[in-house]
Amino acid sequence: MAKVFQFFRESRAELKKVVWPTRADVISSIKVVIISTVIIAIILGLLDLGFSSLFRIVMR
């Protein structure tokens, strides 16, 4: 049981060392994720459209 308490004490000590991001950093990161997700979705959508059209042409 002592090891469990030691684990939690050490975990708490480590969490005090963590440098948490600022609100501005988090918002900036979220913007990057959203923009990159939209760009990838557009690229994949265009590729899907192109391959679908090519498949229809080949199957005629």
Backbone as a chain_set.jsonl record, in Angstrom:
{"seq": "MAKVFQFFRESRAELKKVVWPTRADVISSIKVVIISTVIIAIILGLLDLGFSSLFRIVMR", "coords": {"N": [[0.83, -1.193, 0.0], [2.037, 1.15, 0.598], [3.564, 1.658, -1.61], [1.696, 2.438, -3.479], [0.812, 4.906, -2.476], [3.221, 6.25, -2.628], [3.574, 6.274, -5.376], [1.479, 8.032, -6.155], [2.296, 10.378, -4.85], [4.724, 10.889, -6.179], [3.748, 11.168, -8.763], [2.202, 13.476, -8.496], [4.234, 15.3, -7.892], [5.626, 15.287, -10.303], [3.675, 16.339, -12.017], [3.628, 18.95, -11.158], [5.865, 19.929, -12.337], [5.256, 20.203, -14.957], [4.907, 22.246, -17.803], [2.277, 23.996, -18.616], [0.368, 24.707, -21.559], [-0.434, 27.987, -22.811], [-3.584, 29.742, -23.116], [-3.689, 31.02, -25.588], [-1.797, 29.537, -27.03], [-3.074, 27.05, -27.165], [-5.391, 27.679, -28.626], [-4.21, 28.489, -31.015], [-3.043, 26.072, -31.832], [-5.35, 24.536, -32.188], [-6.513, 25.879, -34.351], [-4.638, 25.295, -36.359], [-4.969, 22.507, -36.551], [-7.667, 22.304, -37.364], [-7.64, 23.69, -39.842], [-5.749, 22.165, -41.302], [-7.091, 19.724, -41.336], [-9.382, 20.331, -42.86], [-8.158, 20.961, -45.311], [-6.951, 18.485, -45.997], [-9.285, 16.948, -46.177], [-10.53, 18.134, -48.393], [-8.633, 17.567, -50.398], [-8.706, 14.732, -50.375], [-11.399, 14.375, -51.075], [-11.419, 15.434, -53.678], [-9.646, 13.641, -54.927], [-11.146, 11.287, -54.655], [-13.369, 11.933, -56.215], [-12.109, 12.195, -58.705], [-11.033, 9.581, -59.105], [-13.427, 8.127, -59.103], [-14.699, 9.123, -61.384], [-12.848, 8.307, -63.33], [-13.036, 5.54, -63.002], [-15.687, 5.133, -63.828], [-15.43, 5.837, -66.531], [-13.671, 3.871, -67.456], [-15.206, 1.58, -67.055], [-17.187, 1.753, -68.978]], "CA": [[0.0, 0.0, 0.0], [2.944, 2.297, 0.649], [4.012, 1.937, -2.976], [0.611, 3.156, -4.151], [0.887, 6.301, -2.025], [4.462, 6.809, -3.183], [3.303, 6.539, -6.788], [0.674, 9.243, -6.279], [3.13, 11.519, -4.453], [5.66, 11.154, -7.266], [2.966, 11.669, -9.9], [1.85, 14.866, -8.187], [5.461, 16.088, -8.017], [5.917, 15.417, -11.736], [2.691, 17.244, -12.611], [4.007, 20.322, -10.821], [6.961, 20.317, -13.235], [4.717, 20.372, -16.305], [4.641, 23.607, -18.265], [1.018, 23.911, -19.333], [0.275, 25.715, -22.621], [-1.333, 29.115, -22.576], [-4.832, 29.694, -23.889], [-3.362, 31.413, -26.959], [-1.133, 28.391, -27.663], [-4.086, 26.019, -27.429], [-6.239, 28.164, -29.728], [-3.386, 28.432, -32.218], [-2.931, 24.664, -32.227], [-6.664, 24.107, -32.68], [-6.667, 26.441, -35.696], [-3.798, 24.515, -37.274], [-5.599, 21.197, -36.729], [-8.89, 22.456, -38.154], [-7.28, 24.057, -41.217], [-5.123, 21.02, -41.974], [-8.132, 18.719, -41.54], [-10.202, 20.769, -43.992], [-7.352, 20.829, -46.533], [-6.843, 17.057, -46.301], [-10.609, 16.491, -46.599], [-10.738, 18.613, -49.766], [-7.761, 16.788, -51.28], [-9.25, 13.377, -50.479], [-12.647, 14.462, -51.831], [-11.081, 15.601, -55.099], [-9.1, 12.367, -55.394], [-12.266, 10.355, -54.764], [-14.141, 12.343, -57.388], [-11.326, 11.855, -59.893], [-10.988, 8.129, -59.291], [-14.781, 7.672, -59.447], [-14.906, 9.458, -62.798], [-11.973, 7.426, -64.105], [-13.609, 4.197, -62.927], [-16.873, 5.119, -64.701], [-14.977, 5.859, -67.927], [-13.085, 2.551, -67.761], [-16.247, 0.554, -67.043], [-18.145, 1.907, -70.085]], "C": [[0.873, 1.254, 0.0], [3.412, 2.673, -0.749], [2.952, 2.712, -3.759], [0.661, 4.632, -3.767], [2.137, 6.985, -2.57], [4.263, 7.155, -4.648], [2.529, 7.845, -6.956], [1.454, 10.485, -5.857], [4.094, 11.9, -5.567], [4.94, 11.697, -8.498], [2.602, 13.134, -9.697], [3.07, 15.77, -8.334], [5.823, 16.303, -9.487], [4.942, 16.386, -12.407], [2.992, 18.701, -12.28], [5.113, 20.839, -11.722], [6.469, 20.622, -14.657], [4.496, 21.846, -16.602], [3.398, 23.535, -19.149], [0.953, 24.999, -20.394], [-0.694, 26.83, -22.239], [-2.587, 28.95, -23.433], [-4.568, 30.036, -25.352], [-2.674, 30.27, -27.71], [-2.138, 27.312, -28.051], [-4.963, 26.432, -28.61], [-5.481, 28.12, -31.044], [-3.264, 27.005, -32.73], [-4.243, 24.141, -32.795], [-6.896, 24.63, -34.098], [-5.869, 25.647, -36.71], [-4.446, 23.161, -37.564], [-6.835, 21.309, -37.611], [-8.563, 22.771, -39.613], [-6.661, 22.878, -41.951], [-6.144, 19.914, -42.232], [-9.007, 19.075, -42.739], [-9.436, 20.599, -45.304], [-7.232, 19.366, -46.943], [-8.182, 16.513, -46.79], [-10.899, 16.917, -48.038], [-9.902, 17.804, -50.746], [-8.307, 15.381, -51.468], [-10.565, 13.359, -51.261], [-12.397, 14.602, -53.32], [-10.493, 14.32, -55.682], [-10.215, 11.338, -55.586], [-13.106, 10.664, -55.991], [-13.418, 11.952, -58.674], [-11.287, 10.361, -60.153], [-12.354, 7.56, -59.652], [-15.067, 7.94, -60.917], [-14.082, 8.542, -63.697], [-12.537, 6.006, -64.124], [-14.833, 4.085, -63.829], [-16.478, 5.081, -66.166], [-14.44, 4.481, -68.326], [-14.175, 1.489, -67.869], [-17.266, 0.697, -68.168], [-17.912, 0.923, -71.159]], "O": [[0.484, 2.291, -0.537], [3.632, 3.847, -1.047], [3.282, 3.545, -4.603], [0.565, 5.506, -4.629], [2.104, 8.162, -2.928], [4.722, 8.198, -5.114], [2.878, 8.672, -7.799], [1.284, 11.546, -6.457], [4.269, 13.08, -5.87], [5.454, 12.574, -9.191], [2.688, 13.936, -10.627], [2.956, 16.884, -8.844], [6.275, 17.384, -9.866], [5.341, 17.167, -13.271], [2.642, 19.594, -13.052], [5.287, 22.05, -11.862], [7.187, 21.226, -15.454], [3.975, 22.595, -15.776], [3.46, 23.071, -20.288], [1.433, 26.108, -20.161], [-1.629, 26.64, -21.462], [-2.634, 28.128, -24.348], [-5.146, 29.425, -26.251], [-2.938, 30.059, -28.894], [-2.056, 26.735, -29.135], [-5.242, 25.62, -29.493], [-6.044, 27.753, -32.075], [-3.371, 26.762, -33.932], [-4.247, 23.39, -33.771], [-7.417, 23.909, -34.949], [-6.361, 25.355, -37.8], [-4.465, 22.721, -38.714], [-7.029, 20.493, -38.512], [-9.148, 22.18, -40.52], [-7.01, 22.616, -43.102], [-6.062, 19.232, -43.254], [-9.334, 18.205, -43.547], [-10.002, 20.144, -46.298], [-7.395, 19.041, -48.12], [-8.218, 15.704, -47.717], [-11.456, 16.139, -48.814], [-10.393, 17.399, -51.8], [-8.368, 14.885, -52.593], [-10.816, 12.428, -52.026], [-13.073, 13.971, -54.132], [-10.811, 13.955, -56.814], [-10.221, 10.603, -56.573], [-13.507, 9.757, -56.721], [-14.031, 11.443, -59.613], [-11.484, 9.917, -61.284], [-12.437, 6.608, -60.427], [-15.612, 7.085, -61.615], [-14.577, 8.059, -64.715], [-12.514, 5.346, -65.163], [-15.012, 3.079, -64.516], [-17.104, 4.382, -66.962], [-14.731, 3.99, -69.417], [-14.07, 0.586, -68.698], [-18.138, -0.161, -68.306], [-18.631, 0.918, -72.158]]}, "num_chains": 1, "name": "protein.A"}
